[in-house]
């Protein structure tokens, strides 16, 4: 700490004297600057906390998306194996191809839509966790995920109910294999609905947290 001393000259005038000059010392003390802590500007702890918090937010949703993806894939494949051309003997009565029945075709289309949607969501979740870049902004992603989760959930539960109604009225040896595969497809579609419903609750929680906080 250094101390600099200067002198201030004061001149006074009065009736009895022409003037007097006095000098008084004044000290200027240089303010001390505190030495910064070596840990004051460290970004490693905060970055690690942000990374762990980001992973803890996205991992549960990513797991639910992946499970829904697998279930939709199994539902679609269960019907897709019945695309062979029906035999001429059963062509006039009943077809063993799912494309000949609107109920099964609807279930297959919904399963494909759910498969594409959950594939995109899974890819985005992986990119968000690994910090490879944000495909779309987080607020827009929360809105889109919440809305589309509700839509896909409705489509999955409606397709499974339609297929179950078709199975109850389907009979005949020609479509026995198709009937069994339809049961598998309907059960997988309903299971995908349950898992995606949990994912939609998670999306709603993220959206509500964005409004509250």
Secondary structure as the mmCIF struct_conf table of DSSP 4:
data_model
#
loop_
_struct_conf.conf_type_id
_struct_conf.id
_struct_conf.beg_label_comp_id
_struct_conf.beg_label_asym_id
_struct_conf.beg_label_seq_id
_struct_conf.end_label_comp_id
_struct_conf.end_label_asym_id
_struct_conf.end_label_seq_id
STRN STRN1 UNK A 3 UNK A 12
BEND BEND1 UNK A 15 UNK A 18
STRN STRN2 UNK A 20 UNK A 29
HELX_LH_PP_P HELX_LH_PP_P1 UNK A 30 UNK A 37
TURN_TY1_P TURN_TY1_P1 UNK A 38 UNK A 41
HELX_RH_AL_P HELX_RH_AL_P1 UNK A 44 UNK A 80
TURN_TY1_P TURN_TY1_P2 UNK A 81 UNK A 82
BEND BEND2 UNK A 84 UNK A 84
HELX_LH_PP_P HELX_LH_PP_P2 UNK A 85 UNK A 87
TURN_TY1_P TURN_TY1_P3 UNK A 88 UNK A 93
BEND BEND3 UNK A 96 UNK A 97
HELX_RH_3T_P HELX_RH_3T_P1 UNK A 98 UNK A 100
HELX_RH_AL_P HELX_RH_AL_P2 UNK A 102 UNK A 130
TURN_TY1_P TURN_TY1_P4 UNK A 131 UNK A 131
BEND BEND4 UNK A 132 UNK A 132
BEND BEND5 UNK A 135 UNK A 136
HELX_RH_AL_P HELX_RH_AL_P3 UNK A 138 UNK A 169
HELX_RH_3T_P HELX_RH_3T_P2 UNK A 173 UNK A 175
HELX_RH_AL_P HELX_RH_AL_P4 UNK A 176 UNK A 212
#
